[in-house]
C-alpha cells in the first residue's frame, strides 16, 4: 500500500470514498467535510444510535403526511369490538384477558414502541461500528494528523449518524404499514398496552369489499390474542433480543466488496444515494453465524404469529368473513409490504414470518391431538417450543417421547430471571 490515499491500489478501500468526498482536489475539501461533521457530532447523543436524530427523521417524515384525527365515535366503536373479541377469545385460549383496546395514531405507535426498538437496533448499530474497526488500520498516512483515536471516533460517530437516519426512516415507513400491535411478533409494548392504528386500518380496508365492522373485529381479535400471549410469556422479549444480539455479533465487513459498492456511487446525486441505502448496498454480507441467528428469529416470529392465527381462527369461527380476512392477512404478513421491506433494507433485519402457515398448522394439530391446554401450555417454557426442524417434521414433534404434554400442569412458568 502506497502513501497516496487516492492511489489505485485495490487494497485501499478508502480510495473511492476519499476521492469523491474530496471532489478530486485532495484533502482540503475532505477537511471541510469533517468540520461539518464536527458540528453534527456536538448535537448528537453519545450512544450507539443518536436517538435525537432518529426523532428528527421521524418528525420530518410524519410532518409531511396528513392523518385524520381519532374521534370519540371511533374509540367507542373499537371499545365494543375489543370487548366482543375478549369474549370470543375466552373460548379459544386459556390465557386470560388483559387491558382494553386502544386506538393510536402513527406517531403514538412510534412513541409507544421506541424503547423496544432501542433494544432491537442498538446491538446492530454497536456491532456494525465494531465490524468496521479494521478499516481504521488502513487509513492513509495523510490522516495521521487527526490522530488515530480521534479519527476513529469521528468515523464511528459518522456511521452512527447515518444509521440513525436510516432507523428513523425505517420506523416512519413501518408506522404507515402496521395495523395492530400484533403485526410485529416481537413484543414492542407492555402487556398493558394493546393498540390499533386507525389510519392504516382505513387504508387497508379500502378495496377489500368486506364490512368495516368485520375487519375491525378481526384485527381486534389478533391484537388481543397477541397481548394475552405476551402477558403469559414475558420472556419472549428477552429471547428476541438475545437472538438479535447473536445476529449482530456475526456482522463482518468484506472490504473489497465495500470498495466496489462505493465506486459506483455519486455523492452529489441524493436520489441515487437514497436508493442505494434502501437497497441495502452498505449492508455487510451475512455470515454463517448470522444466518443461524436469523433462522432462530424467524422461527420464533413464525411460532408467535402462527399461535395468534390459530387462536383467532378458533375464536372467529362464527364470523362468515373470517376465512377471507385470515387469508388476506397471511399473505400480507408472509410477503411483507413495502414498508417492512424498506425497514429490512435499512436496518438489515427482516421481521416477517416466512413459515407462518407451517407454524399455524402445527399449533392446530397440537390442539386437535392434545387439546387447547396442551397447545397453550407449551408457552410455559422456551425449551418446550417447537423448533425449525419440528416445523419441517410436525409428526415427529407430536409423537416425541421427550415431550410429555400431560405433565405441563406441573411445570412452573418460566421467567426472565431464569433466562
C-alpha positions in Angstrom: 0.0 0.0 0.0 1.4 3.4 -1.0 1.3 6.7 0.9 -1.1 8.2 -1.6 -4.6 8.0 -0.2 -6.0 8.2 -3.7 -3.8 5.6 -5.4 -5.4 3.0 -7.5 -4.4 0.1 -5.3 -7.3 -2.4 -4.8 -6.0 -2.9 -1.3 -7.2 0.6 -0.2 -11.0 0.5 0.5 -10.9 4.3 1.1 -9.7 5.4 -2.4 -13.1 5.8 -4.0 -14.8 7.3 -0.9 -12.0 9.8 -0.3 -11.7 10.9 -4.0 -15.4 11.5 -4.2 -15.6 13.4 -0.8 -12.6 15.5 -1.8 -14.1 16.3 -5.2 -10.9 15.3 -6.9 -9.0 18.2 -5.3 -7.4 16.3 -2.4 -7.7 16.7 1.4 -8.9 20.3 1.7 -12.4 19.5 0.8 -12.3 16.4 2.9 -11.3 18.5 5.9 -14.2 20.8 5.3 -16.5 17.8 5.3 -15.0 16.8 8.7 -15.7 20.3 10.1 -19.4 20.0 9.1 -19.4 16.5 10.7 -18.0 18.0 13.9 -20.9 20.3 14.2 -23.3 17.4 13.8 -21.4 15.4 16.4 -21.7 18.2 19.0 -25.5 17.9 18.9 -25.7 14.1 18.9 -26.0 11.8 21.9 -23.2 9.6 23.0 -24.8 6.2 22.2 -24.7 3.6 19.5 -27.7 5.3 17.9 -28.2 9.1 18.4 -32.0 8.9 19.1 -32.4 12.7 18.9 -31.6 12.3 15.2 -34.0 9.4 14.8 -36.7 11.7 16.3 -35.8 14.4 13.8 -36.1 11.9 10.9 -39.5 10.7 12.2 -40.8 14.3 12.6 -39.8 15.2 9.2 -41.4 12.2 7.6 -44.7 12.2 9.5 -45.0 16.0 9.4 -45.4 15.8 5.6 -48.3 13.3 5.9 -51.8 14.1 6.9 -53.7 11.8 9.2 -57.4 12.1 10.2 -57.9 12.7 13.9 -59.3 9.8 16.0 -62.9 10.7 17.1 -64.8 9.6 20.2 -67.1 7.6 17.9 -64.1 5.7 16.6 -63.0 4.9 20.2 -66.4 3.8 21.2 -66.8 1.5 18.2 -63.5 -0.2 18.8 -64.1 -0.4 22.5 -67.1 -2.6 21.7 -65.0 -4.6 19.3 -62.4 -5.2 21.9 -65.0 -6.4 24.5 -66.5 -8.8 21.9 -63.0 -10.0 21.0 -62.2 -10.8 24.6 -65.5 -12.8 25.0 -64.7 -14.9 21.9 -61.0 -15.4 22.9 -62.1 -16.7 26.3 -63.4 -19.7 24.5 -60.3 -20.1 22.3 -57.4 -19.8 24.7 -56.5 -20.5 28.3 -54.7 -17.2 28.6 -56.8 -14.5 30.4 -57.8 -11.1 29.1 -55.6 -8.1 29.8 -56.3 -4.4 29.3 -58.7 -2.6 27.0 -58.0 -1.9 23.3 -56.7 1.5 22.3 -56.6 3.4 19.0 -53.3 5.1 18.2 -52.0 7.5 15.6 -48.9 6.6 13.7 -46.9 9.0 15.9 -48.3 7.4 19.0 -47.3 3.9 17.8 -43.7 5.1 17.3 -43.7 6.8 20.8 -45.1 3.7 22.5 -42.7 1.3 20.8 -39.4 3.4 20.8 -38.0 1.8 23.9 -38.3 -1.6 22.5 -36.9 -0.6 19.1 -33.9 0.7 21.0 -33.2 -2.8 22.3 -33.6 -4.1 18.8 -31.4 -1.7 16.8 -28.7 -0.7 19.3 -27.0 -4.1 19.3 -27.0 -4.0 15.5 -25.6 -0.4 15.4 -22.9 -1.2 18.0 -21.8 -4.4 16.2 -21.7 -2.5 12.9 -19.4 0.0 14.4 -17.1 -2.7 15.7 -17.2 -4.6 12.5 -15.8 -1.5 10.7 -12.9 -1.1 13.1 -10.5 -2.9 10.8 -10.9 -0.1 8.3 -9.1 2.3 10.7 -5.9 0.2 10.3 -5.9 1.1 6.6 -6.2 4.8 7.0 -3.6 6.6 4.8 -0.7 8.3 6.4 -2.1 11.7 5.4 -4.8 11.1 8.0 -2.3 10.8 10.9 -2.7 14.5 11.7 -6.1 13.8 13.0 -4.8 11.2 15.4 -5.8 7.5 15.2 -8.2 7.6 18.1 -9.7 10.9 17.1 -10.3 9.9 13.5 -11.6 6.5 14.6 -14.2 8.2 16.8 -15.3 10.5 14.0 -15.6 7.6 11.7 -17.7 5.7 14.2 -19.9 8.7 15.0 -20.5 9.4 11.3 -21.7 5.8 10.9 -23.9 6.2 14.0 -25.5 9.4 12.5 -26.1 7.6 9.2 -27.6 4.7 10.9 -29.9 6.9 13.0 -31.3 8.5 9.8 -31.9 5.0 8.4 -33.7 3.9 11.6 -35.9 7.0 11.6 -36.8 6.5 8.0 -37.5 2.8 8.6 -39.7 3.3 11.6 -41.6 6.0 9.9 -42.3 3.8 6.9 -43.2 0.9 9.1 -45.7 3.2 11.0 -47.6 3.6 7.8 -48.0 -0.1 7.4 -48.7 -1.8 10.7 -52.3 -2.3 11.6 -52.0 -3.5 15.2 -49.6 -4.3 18.0 -49.7 -7.9 16.8 -48.3 -7.1 13.3 -44.7 -7.4 14.6 -44.5 -10.6 16.5 -41.7 -9.1 18.7 -43.3 -7.7 21.9 -42.9 -3.9 21.4 -45.2 -2.7 24.2 -46.0 -4.0 27.7 -48.9 -6.4 28.1 -51.0 -3.5 29.5 -50.9 -1.8 26.0 -52.9 -3.1 23.1 -53.3 -0.8 20.1 -54.7 -0.4 16.6 -53.6 2.2 14.1 -56.8 3.6 12.7 -55.4 5.4 9.7 -53.7 2.3 8.4 -56.8 0.2 9.0 -58.8 2.6 6.9 -56.3 2.3 4.1 -56.1 -1.5 4.5 -59.9 -1.8 4.3 -60.2 0.0 1.0 -61.0 -2.4 -1.8 -61.4 -5.5 0.3 -65.2 -5.4 -0.2 -65.8 -6.5 3.4 -67.8 -4.8 6.2 -65.6 -2.4 8.2 -67.1 -3.8 11.4 -65.9 -7.3 10.5 -62.4 -6.0 9.6 -62.2 -4.1 12.9 -63.4 -7.1 14.9 -60.9 -9.5 13.3 -58.0 -7.1 13.8 -59.1 -6.6 17.4 -59.0 -10.4 17.9 -55.5 -10.5 16.6 -54.3 -7.7 18.8 -56.0 -9.1 21.9 -54.7 -12.6 21.3 -51.1 -11.4 20.9 -51.5 -9.3 24.1 -52.6 -12.4 26.0 -49.7 -14.4 24.8 -47.1 -11.7 25.6 -48.6 -11.4 29.1 -48.4 -15.1 29.7 -44.8 -15.5 28.3 -43.0 -12.3 29.4 -39.7 -14.0 28.5 -40.5 -13.6 24.8 -38.9 -10.1 24.6 -35.6 -11.2 26.1 -35.5 -14.2 23.7 -36.0 -12.0 20.7 -33.3 -9.5 21.9 -30.8 -12.3 22.6 -31.3 -13.8 19.1 -30.9 -10.3 17.6 -27.7 -9.8 19.5 -26.4 -13.1 18.2 -27.3 -11.9 14.7 -25.5 -8.7 15.3 -22.4 -10.5 16.7 -21.9 -12.2 13.4 -21.5 -8.9 11.4 -18.4 -8.7 9.4 -17.1 -6.5 6.6 -15.9 -7.5 3.2 -13.5 -4.7 2.4 -13.2 -5.5 -1.3 -17.0 -5.6 -1.7 -17.3 -2.3 0.1 -14.8 -0.7 -2.3 -16.8 -1.9 -5.3 -20.0 -0.6 -3.8 -18.6 2.9 -3.1 -17.0 3.2 -6.5 -20.4 3.1 -8.2 -21.9 5.9 -6.1 -22.1 9.6 -6.9 -22.3 11.6 -3.6 -23.8 14.6 -5.4 -26.8 12.5 -6.6 -29.0 12.4 -3.5 -31.7 10.4 -5.2 -29.3 7.6 -6.2 -27.7 7.6 -2.8 -31.1 7.2 -1.1 -32.0 4.3 -3.5 -28.6 2.7 -2.7 -29.2 2.9 1.0 -32.7 1.5 0.8 -31.5 -1.4 -1.4 -29.1 -2.4 1.3 -25.9 -1.6 -0.7 -24.0 -0.8 2.5 -25.1 -3.8 4.4 -22.2 -6.3 5.2 -22.9 -9.8 3.7 -24.5 -12.3 6.1 -22.1 -14.7 7.7 -22.9 -18.3 8.6 -23.4 -17.2 12.3 -25.8 -14.5 11.2 -27.9 -16.9 9.1 -28.2 -19.3 12.0 -29.3 -16.5 14.3 -31.7 -15.2 11.7 -33.2 -18.7 11.4 -33.9 -18.6 15.2 -35.5 -15.2 15.0 -37.7 -16.2 12.0 -38.8 -19.4 13.8 -39.8 -17.5 16.9 -41.7 -15.0 14.9 -43.5 -17.7 13.0 -44.4 -19.5 16.2 -45.9 -16.3 17.7 -47.7 -15.4 14.6 -48.8 -19.0 14.0 -50.3 -19.2 17.5 -52.1 -16.0 17.1 -53.5 -17.1 13.8 -54.7 -20.5 15.2 -56.3 -18.9 18.2 -58.1 -16.2 16.2 -59.3 -18.8 13.7 -61.0 -20.7 16.5 -62.3 -17.6 18.2 -63.8 -16.2 14.9 -65.3 -19.4 13.7 -68.8 -17.9 13.7 -67.7 -14.9 11.5 -68.5 -15.5 7.8 -65.8 -13.2 6.6 -63.1 -14.6 8.9 -61.6 -17.1 6.3 -61.2 -14.3 3.7 -59.6 -12.0 6.3 -57.3 -14.7 7.5 -56.0 -15.5 4.0 -55.5 -11.8 3.2 -53.5 -11.2 6.4 -51.5 -14.3 6.0 -50.4 -13.3 2.5 -49.7 -9.8 3.7 -47.5 -11.0 6.6 -45.7 -13.7 4.7 -44.7 -11.4 1.8 -44.2 -8.2 3.7 -45.3 -4.8 2.4 -43.1 -2.1 1.0 -42.7 -0.5 4.4 -41.5 -3.8 6.0 -39.1 -4.4 3.1 -37.7 -0.9 3.4 -37.1 -1.3 7.1 -35.4 -4.6 6.5 -33.1 -3.0 3.9 -32.3 0.0 6.2 -31.7 -1.9 9.5 -30.6 -5.2 8.0 -33.1 -7.4 9.8 -36.3 -8.9 8.5 -39.2 -9.2 11.0 -41.7 -11.2 9.0 -42.7 -14.9 9.4 -41.5 -16.9 6.4 -43.1 -20.0 7.9 -46.4 -18.7 9.3 -48.6 -21.3 7.6 -46.5 -24.2 8.9 -46.5 -22.8 12.4 -50.3 -22.2 12.4 -50.9 -25.8 11.2 -48.6 -27.2 13.9 -50.4 -25.3 16.6 -53.7 -26.5 15.2 -52.6 -30.1 15.2 -51.4 -29.9 18.8 -54.8 -28.6 19.8 -56.6 -31.3 17.9 -54.4 -34.1 19.3 -53.7 -32.9 22.8 -56.3 -30.1 23.5 -56.2 -26.4 24.0 -54.5 -26.6 27.4 -51.5 -28.5 25.9 -51.2 -26.1 23.0 -51.1 -23.1 25.3 -49.0 -24.9 27.9 -46.0 -25.1 25.6 -45.5 -21.4 26.2 -44.7 -22.1 29.8 -41.0 -22.5 29.0 -39.0 -21.6 25.9 -37.4 -25.1 25.8 -40.8 -26.6 25.1 -41.4 -24.6 22.0 -41.2 -26.3 18.6 -38.0 -25.7 16.6 -37.5 -25.1 12.9 -36.9 -28.9 12.5 -40.3 -29.5 14.2 -41.9 -27.3 11.6 -40.3 -29.4 8.9 -41.5 -32.6 10.5 -44.5 -32.0 12.7 -45.3 -35.7 13.0 -42.1 -36.4 14.9 -42.8 -33.5 17.2 -46.3 -34.7 18.0 -45.1 -38.2 18.7 -41.9 -37.3 20.5 -41.2 -39.3 23.7 -39.1 -36.5 25.1 -42.2 -34.3 25.3 -44.9 -35.5 27.7 -47.7 -32.9 27.3 -49.6 -34.5 30.2 -47.1 -33.1 32.6 -47.5 -29.5 31.6 -49.8 -28.7 34.6 -46.9 -29.3 36.9 -44.4 -27.1 35.1 -43.7 -23.7 36.8 -43.9 -20.7 34.4 -40.5 -19.5 33.1 -39.4 -16.0 34.0 -36.7 -13.6 32.7 -34.7 -14.3 35.8 -34.2 -17.9 34.8 -33.0 -16.9 31.3 
